[in-house]
């Protein structure tokens, strides 16, 4: 026997304290975000029967669920880097739709910035030398270098300029200026981005994400649960996921990200076209990620990303396609794996709760469709979620 699939919505979203939070632990940030998301939905934690978490504890998500006082009957600990949370959202939505769970809580928290400042950890230069990485690590393939190499390939193939990449950082900062929760809000210019210290050619400092503390939580629920929520539902319309490579030598084309597959699947399943999307939240650990993901999601043709990001197209105020409306990982916050923050911001925008940075149509109405697309590793994985009011 088969049962009818249920519609699934985002019932609650929240951030923990973010930015500089030196006195918090990762567990505390998880708990703070989770409590706030449940309060946002107006639901009791007893309704939560599904839990998803990654990146903390030896037995994630068992340890985090225990800390939060949850005893879920559905769990997910998928860990594919920054896209983890879009992939987990896809898995959770499928489970809810199939009747395997009624309300799934996705939570993340990290004290990445404070840990470095206190000497509890260092900035990772390499992901180790195990497995296929053993053949690349001796040549200095740091995480940043991998992204820099991909950006340089795009510049060679399509004539993309460093000024166009810098435009991504400039517009992210302009959006962050409208976000009181963003770490960095002071405007920057293309010249200032280019004049910064070189990190990995062609990236200067402002081409790279900041490092912060922070946490986020998203509560997904079945349609019958959503009826009792305090907030208006934002529906999960379509999802897609894809893994590409681990070794750079196995990546067929440095100018094509796995979002080319995850995005196509998400749009097909949602029954919408990229042209109908009114705002996009895109993982931006580096400026090139924004540019190439815009291409691969279908917002412009391959090789035209450089021209697309010019002329303020990504801005909340006056942009044709507002992108990373909170300032993104380049200016708002980036505590390690930022994928969950993309979903929080997309939901807030669709619900009209973004304050000064709220995106509106030309007639003043709220947007109806948004996309969140996360990237993990060094373009190793992608998860894309289409959301709608």
WOVEN-V526091 format. One record per pair of residues at least 6 apart in sequence whose C-alpha atoms are under 8 Angstrom apart, sorted by sequence separation. I is the first residue (numbers start at 1). GAP is how many residues later the second one is. If there is no record, write none. Layout:
i=[I	I]
gap=[GAP	GAP]
//
This chain:
i=[38	54	57	65	78	95	96	115	116	128	129	154	155	176	179	198	199	245	267	283	284	294	295	296	312	313	314	315	316	326	327	328	348	352	360	361	375	376	38	53	54	57	65	96	115	116	177	178	197	198	226	244	267	283	295	312	313	314	315	316	359	360	375	53	56	96	129	176	177	196	197	282	295	300	312	313	314	315	359	374	375	52	78	128	176	177	195	196	295	313	314	316	329	345	349	373	374	51	78	177	194	196	295	314	315	349	373	374	53	77	126	173	174	193	282	294	373	17	76	92	173	174	193	372	373	16	173	174	193	292	371	372	16	51	61	173	174	193	244	291	352	371	372	17	61	76	126	127	173	243	291	351	371	372	16	61	126	127	242	350	370	371	16	60	89	125	126	170	242	349	350	369	370	15	88	125	170	241	291	324	349	350	369	370	14	124	125	170	242	326	350	369	14	16	170	241	242	325	350	368	369	15	49	51	85	240	241	368	14	15	48	49	50	240	241	13	14	49	50	51	52	53	54	167	170	239	240	274	13	48	49	50	51	52	53	54	55	166	169	239	240	241	274	275	346	12	13	45	49	50	51	52	53	54	240	274	346	12	14	74	239	240	346	12	13	74	163	166	238	239	12	13	73	166	238	239	11	12	238	343	11	26	54	238	239	342	163	238	239	326	342	162	237	238	325	342	237	238	260	263	264	30	259	263	339	257	339	31	52	256	257	260	338	339	27	31	169	255	259	260	322	169	258	259	260	350	351	257	350	27	162	166	256	317	347	166	280	282	316	346	50	165	279	280	281	282	316	317	278	279	280	281	287	316	278	279	280	281	284	285	286	280	283	284	285	282	283	284	281	152	285	152	50	151	49	50	52	148	149	49	50	51	52	53	55	148	48	49	50	51	52	53	54	148	47	48	49	50	51	52	53	144	145	148	283	47	48	144	145	283	48	283	282	281	281	281	281	280	279	34	34	33	209	209	30	208	209	30	208	29	30	207	208	29	207	279	28	29	27	26	26	8	25	26	25	24	8	279	8	22	278	281	6	7	21	278	279	280	281	282	283	6	278	279	280	281	282	283	5	6	22	277	278	279	280	281	282	283	5	6	16	20	21	276	277	280	4	5	20	277	3	113	114	112	113	114	112	113	154	111	112	153	154	111	146	153	110	111	151	109	110	150	151	109	110	150	109	108	109	107	108	107	108	107	263	106	107	136	105	106	136	105	106	133	234	105	106	132	133	259	104	105	132	103	104	234	259	270	103	104	234	258	103	169	266	102	103	168	210	214	232	266	267	102	209	210	213	214	215	262	263	266	166	209	210	212	213	214	258	262	263	103	165	168	208	209	211	212	213	218	257	258	259	262	263	102	165	168	207	210	211	212	217	258	259	206	210	211	212	216	258	259	96	97	209	211	216	218	257	259	96	165	218	93	217	92	216	89	246	245	246	244	245	244	245	151	243	244	243	147	242	243	175	241	242	147	165	168	171	174	175	241	242	164	167	172	241	93	160	164	167	171	172	240	241	171	182	239	240	158	160	161	164	182	239	240	157	158	160	164	168	185	239	179	184	185	238	239	178	179	183	184	237	238	90	154	175	176	182	183	236	237	238	90	175	176	177	182	183	236	237	90	172	175	176	181	182	236	237	172	175	176	235	236	87	172	174	179	234	235	87	172	173	234	235	172	176	234	172	176	233	173	172	173	172	169	18	19	19	179	179	41	178	179	178	37	37	38	33	34	37	175	33	34	33	34	29	30	43	29	30	42	43	30	42	43	41	42	26	41	42	40	41	40	20	21	19	20	21	18	19	18	19	18	17	18	16	17	15	16	15	16	15	82	14	15	13	14	13	14	13	12	13	11	12	10	11	12	10	11	10	11	9	10	8	9	8	9	8	9	7	8	11	6	7	6	9	11	12	11	11	11	113	10	11	112	9	10	111	112	9	10	110	9	10	109	110	8	9	7	8	7	147	108	146	107	106	143	143	84	86	82	83	85	86	82	83	84	85	81	82	83	82	86	86	86	86	85	83	84	83	82	83	84	82	83	81	82	81	82	87	90	80	81	87	89	80	86	87	83	85	86	83	84	86	80	81	83	80	19	18	15	15	14	13	13	13	10]
gap=[6	6	6	6	6	6	6	6	6	6	6	6	6	6	6	6	6	6	6	6	6	6	6	6	6	6	6	6	6	6	6	6	6	6	6	6	6	6	7	7	7	7	7	7	7	7	7	7	7	7	7	7	7	7	7	7	7	7	7	7	7	7	7	8	8	8	8	8	8	8	8	8	8	8	8	8	8	8	8	8	8	9	9	9	9	9	9	9	9	9	9	9	9	9	9	9	9	10	10	10	10	10	10	10	10	10	10	10	11	11	11	11	11	11	11	11	11	12	12	12	12	12	12	12	12	13	13	13	13	13	13	13	14	14	14	14	14	14	14	14	14	14	14	15	15	15	15	15	15	15	15	15	15	15	16	16	16	16	16	16	16	16	17	17	17	17	17	17	17	17	17	17	17	18	18	18	18	18	18	18	18	18	18	18	19	19	19	19	19	19	19	19	20	20	20	20	20	20	20	20	20	21	21	21	21	21	21	21	22	22	22	22	22	22	22	23	23	23	23	23	23	23	23	23	23	23	23	23	24	24	24	24	24	24	24	24	24	24	24	24	24	24	24	24	24	25	25	25	25	25	25	25	25	25	25	25	25	26	26	26	26	26	26	27	27	27	27	27	27	27	28	28	28	28	28	28	29	29	29	29	30	30	30	30	30	30	31	31	31	31	31	32	32	32	32	32	33	33	33	33	33	34	34	34	34	35	35	36	36	36	36	36	36	36	37	37	37	37	37	37	37	38	38	38	38	38	38	39	39	40	40	40	40	40	40	41	41	41	41	41	42	42	42	42	42	42	42	42	43	43	43	43	43	43	44	44	44	44	44	44	44	45	45	45	45	46	46	46	47	49	49	50	51	51	52	52	52	52	52	53	53	53	53	53	53	53	54	54	54	54	54	54	54	54	55	55	55	55	55	55	55	55	55	55	55	56	56	56	56	56	57	59	60	61	62	64	65	66	67	71	73	74	75	76	77	77	77	78	78	79	79	79	79	80	80	80	81	81	82	83	84	85	85	85	86	87	88	88	89	89	89	89	90	90	90	90	90	90	90	90	90	91	91	91	91	91	91	91	92	92	92	92	92	92	92	92	92	92	93	93	93	93	93	93	93	93	94	94	94	94	95	98	98	99	99	99	100	100	100	101	101	101	101	102	102	102	103	103	103	104	104	104	104	105	105	105	106	107	107	108	108	109	109	110	110	111	111	111	112	112	112	113	113	113	113	114	114	114	114	114	115	115	115	116	116	116	116	116	117	117	117	117	118	118	118	119	119	119	119	119	119	119	119	120	120	120	120	120	120	120	120	120	121	121	121	121	121	121	121	121	121	122	122	122	122	122	122	122	122	122	122	122	122	122	122	123	123	123	123	123	123	123	123	123	123	124	124	124	124	124	124	124	125	125	125	125	125	125	125	125	126	126	126	127	127	128	128	131	132	134	134	135	135	136	136	137	137	137	138	139	139	139	140	140	140	141	141	141	141	141	141	141	141	142	142	142	142	143	143	143	143	143	143	143	143	144	144	144	144	145	145	145	145	145	145	145	146	146	146	146	146	146	146	147	147	147	147	147	148	148	148	148	148	148	149	149	149	149	149	149	149	149	149	150	150	150	150	150	150	150	150	151	151	151	151	151	151	151	151	152	152	152	152	152	153	153	153	153	153	153	154	154	154	154	154	155	155	155	156	156	156	157	158	158	159	161	163	163	164	176	177	178	178	178	179	180	181	181	182	182	182	182	183	183	184	184	185	185	185	186	186	186	186	187	187	187	188	188	189	189	189	190	190	191	192	192	193	193	193	194	194	195	195	196	197	197	198	198	199	199	200	200	201	201	202	202	203	203	204	204	205	206	206	207	207	208	208	208	209	209	210	210	211	211	212	212	213	213	214	214	215	215	215	216	216	217	217	218	219	220	221	222	222	223	223	223	224	224	224	224	225	225	225	226	226	226	226	227	227	228	228	229	231	232	232	233	234	234	235	253	253	254	254	254	254	255	255	255	255	256	256	256	257	257	286	287	288	289	290	290	291	292	292	292	293	293	294	294	295	295	295	295	296	296	296	296	297	297	297	298	298	298	299	299	299	300	300	300	301	314	315	326	329	330	331	334	335	337]
//
